[in-house]
Amino acid sequence: MIRFSPLPNQAHIIPWHEWGDAAFRAAHAEDKPVMLYLSAFWCRFCQRMDEQAFSETENIALLNAYFIPLRVEYAQRPDVDARYNLNGWPTIAFMTPAGQLLAAVNYLPADQFKELLIDVYMGYQQRKEELRAAAQNAAEPKPEPARQLNDSQLATSLSQITESIMTLSDRTNGGYDRGQKFIHPAVNDFLLARYEATQDQQYLDQVCLTLERMRAGELYDHDGGAYFRTSSNPDWSHPHREKLLLEEAGLLANCLEVFRSTRNDDYRRMAEEIIEYLDAKLFDPASGAFYGCEDWLRHEPPIPGGEEFFTIIDRCVYTDANAVVSAAYLDSASLLDKPQYRERGLAVLEFLWRNCRSDGSGMFHYFDGAAHVPGLLQDQAQMGMALVRAYEVTRDVEFVNRARRLAEVILTELKNPAGGFYDIPAQDSASLKLRLTLIEQNGAAASFFLALAEAAGEENYRDAALWAFQHFTGNFSEYGIHAATFGRALQEYSLRHTV
């Protein structure tokens, strides 16, 4: 699905391709470099590229004549985003027809973008024979044997992750790091797991401080409810006005866990506020699932005496985000004594299973009337965990059987011989030949396998969790907050199992 800024623009005149082999075949046939435009639905600078650089007549002519332009939204193609994102959106990446990277930049105004197009095309013409030879001689990396980990190494890894995250914790304003603040529900989740395991009050205190300061500050939308994605300042002021389903769902789970631990009604209220927002703004009654996000845009030009902003909704249904929502609603039903949340959580899972899955490929990543992008690790893992949670709530073994089927997809299609699991199944496209083994996704996979091992009573899933750990060794501080999900899985393993 190709979408453009909702404000006036001419970007649709460009002959955009969606990501796929057809675009690279066209690049080969026409001997043109590929321009990948990687954007976010809610990104204002991405929208400005449509309104300015992609609407300028000369730029449109250059792209039409000399490039194969591809357009990708990161939420729809996280696999592409993981390979080409240059520290944010928009990312504009140029590559050869064989997928070799030529250049990458972020936002550019129209005149600078035109200069870059000319420079990239001329550079490609001058170097294309050299680049073709390099592509033909490139050797596939040979996988290293998987490392064997023991209890001591796993405990050391958990300690490193904990120390790194606590070092990044802002003890004054809450949150993590001292500059721009993001919600980071996975980090809260990790610290809550550490508190549950150790009863060390500092972990719970940091999460409580974070939630309290977010709720009291400008990151909380006091008019519309729920939380904006990020703020420019460490005190949660100057928010960027977008709300993402995945992050609201993660925050809901955080609030529920803190309420369970403290029985402080402030956190119950925070959880109920998030649910009220999700039900009012992102829930789709027709499908029973939830849309991806809500974004705010300023009227340009301003409307005299009118509203400053108008909102748009990303109406795609994303599997991983909806799975996290489902699990949070199932927990809400018991903790908040709201049985209707249980039915909503189960209905989300049923929609995903019926509409976003195939027997051979497992879960697809998103649905917009049809299902797209099958077999991604993050979707199998998050959906698998939600299915196990549904079994724990209902004791219906069909949920365990479904979770087993997703586990089989991971084990047969995504297993890395060097340890861990790949983010994508095998691909033919030149630009996605390299499969990645990512720490956050392997943390989620390990948690899924550990939960399934307990629900199904089958030891082989515990071994699969160990396999997810075995790709990652060394100093975990280099991962920073991105190791939180992995750390949560290590904590679960240390509590439930011994090697």
C-alpha positions in Angstrom: 0.0 0.0 0.0 1.5 3.3 -1.1 0.3 6.4 0.9 1.2 10.0 0.6 1.0 13.1 2.8 -2.6 14.1 3.5 -1.6 17.7 2.7 -1.5 19.0 -0.9 1.4 17.4 -2.9 2.4 15.9 -6.3 4.3 12.9 -5.1 1.9 10.5 -6.6 3.1 11.6 -10.1 6.3 9.7 -9.5 6.0 6.1 -10.7 6.6 4.5 -7.3 7.2 0.7 -6.9 6.3 -1.2 -3.8 9.2 -3.3 -2.3 9.7 -6.5 -4.2 11.6 -8.4 -6.8 9.8 -6.7 -9.7 11.4 -3.4 -8.8 14.9 -4.8 -8.9 14.2 -6.7 -12.1 13.2 -3.4 -13.6 16.4 -1.7 -12.3 18.4 -4.5 -14.0 16.5 -4.3 -17.3 16.7 -0.5 -17.5 20.2 -0.2 -15.9 19.1 2.3 -13.3 19.9 2.8 -9.7 17.2 2.2 -7.1 16.0 4.9 -4.8 14.4 3.6 -1.6 12.2 6.1 0.3 11.7 4.8 3.8 9.1 6.7 5.8 6.8 6.6 8.8 3.0 7.2 8.5 3.2 9.8 11.3 6.5 11.5 10.4 6.1 15.2 9.6 9.5 15.4 7.8 8.4 12.5 5.6 5.2 14.3 4.8 7.2 17.4 3.9 9.3 15.4 1.5 6.0 14.6 -0.4 4.9 18.3 -0.2 8.3 19.7 -1.3 11.1 17.5 -2.7 8.8 15.0 -4.3 6.5 17.7 -5.7 9.2 19.7 -7.4 8.9 19.4 -11.2 12.6 18.8 -11.9 12.9 16.2 -9.2 9.9 14.3 -10.5 11.5 14.4 -14.0 14.8 13.1 -12.7 13.2 10.3 -10.8 11.1 9.3 -13.7 14.0 9.3 -16.1 17.0 7.9 -14.2 15.8 5.9 -11.1 13.6 3.1 -10.0 11.8 4.7 -7.0 10.6 2.4 -4.2 8.4 3.6 -1.4 8.2 1.7 1.9 6.6 2.5 5.3 8.6 1.1 8.1 5.6 -0.2 10.0 4.5 -2.2 7.0 8.0 -3.5 6.2 10.1 -3.7 9.4 12.5 -6.1 7.6 13.4 -3.4 5.1 13.6 -0.8 7.8 16.1 -3.0 9.8 18.5 -3.0 6.8 18.3 0.5 5.5 17.2 2.9 8.2 19.7 5.7 8.7 19.0 6.8 12.3 15.4 7.8 11.6 12.8 8.7 9.1 12.7 9.6 6.4 15.7 7.6 5.1 16.5 7.9 1.4 18.8 5.1 0.3 20.2 4.6 -3.2 21.4 1.2 -4.3 22.5 -0.7 -7.4 20.1 -3.1 -9.1 22.0 -5.8 -7.2 21.2 -4.2 -3.9 24.6 -2.6 -3.2 24.2 0.6 -1.2 25.4 3.8 -3.0 24.4 6.5 -0.5 21.9 7.2 2.2 20.6 10.4 3.7 17.7 11.7 5.9 15.4 14.6 5.1 16.5 17.1 2.4 14.8 20.2 1.1 13.9 20.2 -2.6 17.0 21.9 -4.0 19.5 19.7 -2.1 17.6 16.6 -3.0 17.9 17.5 -6.7 21.7 17.9 -6.3 21.9 14.5 -4.6 19.9 12.8 -7.4 22.3 14.2 -10.0 25.4 13.2 -8.0 24.2 9.7 -7.3 23.2 9.0 -10.9 26.5 10.4 -12.3 28.5 8.4 -9.7 26.6 5.2 -10.6 27.4 5.7 -14.3 31.1 6.2 -13.6 31.3 3.2 -11.2 28.8 0.7 -12.4 31.2 -1.8 -14.0 33.3 -1.8 -10.8 30.1 -2.3 -8.8 28.9 -5.2 -11.0 32.2 -7.0 -10.6 32.1 -6.6 -6.9 28.6 -7.9 -6.7 29.6 -11.0 -8.8 32.6 -11.7 -6.6 30.9 -11.2 -3.2 31.0 -14.4 -1.2 28.2 -15.5 1.1 29.4 -15.4 4.8 29.8 -18.8 6.3 27.9 -19.4 9.5 29.9 -20.0 12.6 29.0 -22.9 14.9 26.6 -22.1 17.7 28.2 -21.2 21.1 27.3 -23.3 24.1 26.2 -21.2 27.1 26.1 -22.2 30.7 24.3 -20.8 33.8 27.2 -18.5 34.7 27.3 -16.9 31.3 23.6 -16.3 31.3 23.7 -14.8 34.7 26.6 -12.5 33.7 24.6 -11.4 30.6 21.6 -10.6 32.8 23.7 -8.6 35.2 25.3 -6.6 32.3 21.9 -5.7 30.8 20.6 -4.7 34.2 23.6 -2.4 35.0 23.5 -0.8 31.5 19.8 0.0 31.8 20.0 1.3 35.3 22.9 3.5 34.2 20.7 5.0 31.5 17.8 5.6 33.9 16.9 9.2 34.6 16.3 9.3 38.4 14.9 12.8 38.3 12.4 12.8 35.4 11.9 9.1 34.9 12.5 7.3 31.7 15.8 6.4 30.1 18.6 8.6 28.8 19.0 12.3 29.4 17.9 13.8 26.1 14.9 13.1 23.9 12.5 10.8 25.8 10.6 7.8 24.4 8.0 5.7 26.1 10.1 2.4 26.0 7.5 0.0 27.5 10.0 -2.9 27.0 12.5 -1.3 29.4 9.8 -0.9 32.1 8.8 -4.5 31.5 12.3 -5.7 32.1 12.7 -3.7 35.3 9.4 -5.0 36.6 10.6 -8.5 35.9 13.8 -7.8 37.8 11.8 -6.5 40.7 9.6 -9.6 40.8 12.6 -11.8 40.8 14.8 -9.9 43.3 12.4 -7.7 45.3 15.0 -4.9 44.8 12.9 -1.8 45.3 15.0 0.4 42.9 13.6 -1.4 39.9 10.0 -0.8 40.8 10.7 2.7 41.9 12.2 3.6 38.5 9.2 2.3 36.6 6.8 4.1 39.0 8.7 7.4 38.6 8.6 7.0 34.8 4.9 6.4 34.7 4.1 9.1 37.2 6.1 11.8 35.4 4.7 10.8 32.0 1.2 11.0 33.3 1.8 14.4 34.9 3.6 15.9 32.0 2.9 16.9 28.4 3.5 13.5 27.0 0.0 12.6 28.3 -2.8 13.9 26.2 -5.0 15.6 28.8 -7.7 16.2 26.1 -7.7 13.0 24.1 -6.2 10.5 26.6 -3.2 8.1 26.3 0.4 9.0 25.5 2.3 10.6 22.6 5.2 8.7 21.3 8.1 10.9 22.3 9.1 14.3 23.7 11.9 16.6 22.7 13.0 17.3 26.3 14.0 15.0 29.2 11.2 16.4 31.4 8.6 14.9 28.9 7.7 18.4 27.5 7.3 19.3 23.8 5.7 16.1 22.7 5.7 14.8 19.1 2.0 14.3 18.4 1.6 10.7 17.4 0.2 7.7 19.3 1.3 4.2 18.3 -0.8 1.1 19.1 2.2 -1.0 20.0 3.5 1.5 22.5 0.1 2.2 24.1 -0.4 -1.6 24.5 3.1 -1.9 26.1 2.3 0.9 28.5 -1.0 -0.7 29.3 0.8 -3.9 30.3 3.3 -1.8 32.4 0.5 -0.1 34.3 -1.3 -3.4 34.9 1.9 -5.0 36.3 2.6 -2.0 38.6 -1.0 -2.1 39.8 -0.7 -5.8 40.5 2.5 -5.2 42.5 1.4 -2.1 44.4 -2.4 -2.1 44.4 -2.1 1.7 43.9 -5.3 2.9 42.2 -3.4 5.5 40.3 -2.0 2.8 38.0 -5.4 1.2 37.7 -6.7 4.6 36.5 -3.8 4.9 34.0 -4.6 1.5 32.6 -8.3 2.3 32.3 -7.5 5.6 30.5 -5.4 3.8 27.9 -8.1 1.2 27.3 -10.7 4.0 26.9 -8.5 5.7 24.3 -7.8 2.4 22.4 -11.5 1.5 22.3 -12.5 5.0 21.3 -9.9 5.8 18.7 -8.1 2.8 17.3 -10.6 -0.1 17.7 -12.2 -1.2 14.4 -15.7 -2.7 15.2 -15.9 -4.2 11.8 -12.9 -6.5 12.3 -12.7 -6.6 16.1 -9.0 -5.6 15.9 -7.1 -2.4 16.3 -5.6 0.1 13.9 -1.9 1.1 13.9 -1.7 4.7 15.1 -3.2 8.2 15.3 -1.3 11.2 14.0 -1.9 14.9 14.4 -1.2 17.5 11.6 -1.5 21.2 11.7 -3.9 22.9 9.2 -1.7 24.6 6.5 -2.7 27.3 6.1 -4.3 27.7 9.5 -8.1 27.9 9.7 -9.1 31.3 11.2 -10.8 30.6 14.5 -10.7 26.9 13.8 -8.9 23.9 15.3 -5.1 23.9 15.1 -4.8 20.2 14.4 -6.6 17.5 12.5 -6.0 13.8 13.0 -5.4 10.8 10.6 -5.5 7.1 11.4 -3.3 4.4 10.1 -6.0 1.8 9.3 -3.7 -1.1 8.9 -4.0 -4.0 11.4 -0.5 -5.0 12.5 -0.1 -8.5 13.9 2.6 -7.9 16.4 0.9 -4.8 17.9 -2.5 -6.5 18.0 -1.0 -9.5 19.7 0.4 -7.3 22.5 -2.9 -5.6 22.8 -4.7 -8.9 23.1 -2.5 -10.1 25.9 -2.9 -6.8 27.8 -6.7 -7.0 27.5 -6.7 -10.5 28.8 -4.7 -9.4 31.8 -7.0 -6.3 32.2 -10.0 -8.5 32.5 -8.9 -10.2 35.7 -6.9 -7.4 37.3 -9.5 -4.7 36.7 -12.5 -7.0 37.1 -13.8 -6.2 33.6 -14.8 -9.5 31.9 -15.6 -7.6 28.6 -11.9 -7.1 28.1 -11.4 -10.8 28.0 -13.8 -11.2 25.1 -12.2 -8.3 23.2 -8.7 -9.8 23.7 -9.8 -13.2 22.4 -11.7 -11.6 19.5 -8.5 -9.9 18.4 -6.6 -13.2 18.4 -9.4 -14.9 16.4 -9.3 -12.2 13.7 -5.5 -12.4 13.4 -5.6 -16.2 13.2 -8.4 -16.3 10.5 -7.2 -13.3 8.4 -3.4 -12.9 8.9 -2.0 -16.4 8.7 -1.3 -19.2 6.3 -0.4 -22.8 7.1 3.0 -22.7 5.3 4.2 -19.2 6.4 2.6 -18.6 9.8 1.5 -15.1 10.6 1.6 -12.2 8.1 2.7 -8.8 9.3 -0.3 -6.6 8.4 -3.8 -6.6 7.0 -5.4 -3.9 4.9 -8.2 -6.0 3.4 -5.6 -8.6 2.5 -2.7 -10.1 4.4 0.9 -9.0 3.6 4.5 -9.9 4.5 4.5 -13.5 5.9 6.9 -15.3 8.2 8.6 -12.5 10.2 10.0 -13.6 13.5 8.5 -10.7 15.5 4.9 -11.6 14.4 5.3 -15.3 15.2 6.8 -14.6 18.6 4.3 -11.9 19.7 1.3 -13.9 18.4 2.7 -17.0 20.0 2.9 -15.3 23.4 -0.6 -14.0 23.1 -1.9 -17.5 22.3 -0.2 -18.9 25.4 -1.7 -16.2 27.5 -5.1 -17.0 26.1 -4.6 -20.6 27.1 -3.6 -19.6 30.6 -6.8 -17.5 30.8 -9.3 -20.0 29.2 -7.5 -23.4 29.6 -8.6 -24.1 26.0 -5.9 -26.4 24.5 -6.6 -25.1 21.0 -4.6 -22.0 21.9 -1.6 -24.2 22.8 -2.0 -26.1 19.5 -2.0 -22.9 17.6 1.1 -21.7 19.4 2.9 -25.0 18.6 2.2 -24.3 14.9 3.9 -20.9 15.1 6.8 -22.4 17.0 7.2 -24.8 14.2 7.4 -22.0 11.7 10.2 -20.4 13.7 12.1 -23.6 14.2 11.9 -24.8 10.5 12.1 -21.5 8.6 14.0 -19.0 10.8 16.7 -21.0 12.7 20.2 -19.6 12.4 22.9 -22.4 12.4 25.1 -20.1 14.4 22.5 -19.7 17.2 19.4 -17.5 17.4 16.7 -17.0 14.9 16.6 -14.9 11.7 14.2 -12.0 11.4 12.9 -13.1 8.0 12.5 -16.4 6.1 14.7 -17.1 3.0 14.2 -14.4 0.3 15.1 -14.3 -3.4 15.4 -10.5 -3.6 19.0 -9.3 -3.9 18.6 -6.7 -1.3 17.1 -9.0 1.3 19.5 -12.0 0.9 21.2 -11.1 4.2 19.1 -12.4 7.1 19.6 -10.7 10.4 19.6 -12.1 13.9 18.3 -9.3 16.1 18.6 -9.2 19.8 15.1 -7.7 20.5 13.3 -10.2 18.3 15.3 -13.1 19.7 14.4 -12.0 23.2 10.7 -12.1 22.3 11.2 -15.5 20.7 12.9 -16.9 23.8 10.1 -15.6 26.0 7.6 -17.3 23.7 9.4 -20.6 23.8 9.7 -20.5 27.6 6.0 -19.8 28.0 5.1 -22.5 25.5 7.4 -25.0 27.3 5.5 -24.4 30.5 2.0 -24.4 28.9 2.6 -27.5 26.8 4.9 -29.3 29.2 7.4 -30.0 26.4 11.1 -29.7 27.1 12.1 -29.0 23.4 10.8 -25.5 23.6 13.1 -24.8 26.5 15.9 -25.8 24.3 14.6 -23.5 21.6 14.8 -20.6 24.1 18.4 -21.5 24.8 19.1 -21.4 21.1 17.7 -17.9 20.9 20.3 -16.9 23.6 23.3 -18.5 22.0 23.9 -16.0 19.2 24.5 -13.2 21.7 27.6 -13.1 23.9 30.1 -10.5 25.0 29.4 -7.0 26.4 25.7 -6.3 26.4 26.2 -2.7 27.4 26.7 -1.9 23.7 23.0 -2.7 23.1 21.8 -0.3 25.7 18.0 -0.2 26.2 17.6 -2.5 23.1 18.7 -5.4 25.2 15.7 -5.1 27.5 13.5 -7.7 25.8 16.4 -10.1 25.7 17.1 -9.4 29.4 13.5 -10.1 30.3 13.8 -13.5 28.6 17.0 -14.3 30.5 15.2 -13.4 33.7 12.3 -15.7 32.9 14.8 -18.5 32.1 16.7 -18.1 35.3 13.4 -18.3 37.3 11.9 -21.2 35.5 14.8 -23.4 34.5 18.3 -24.5 35.2 20.7 -25.8 32.5 
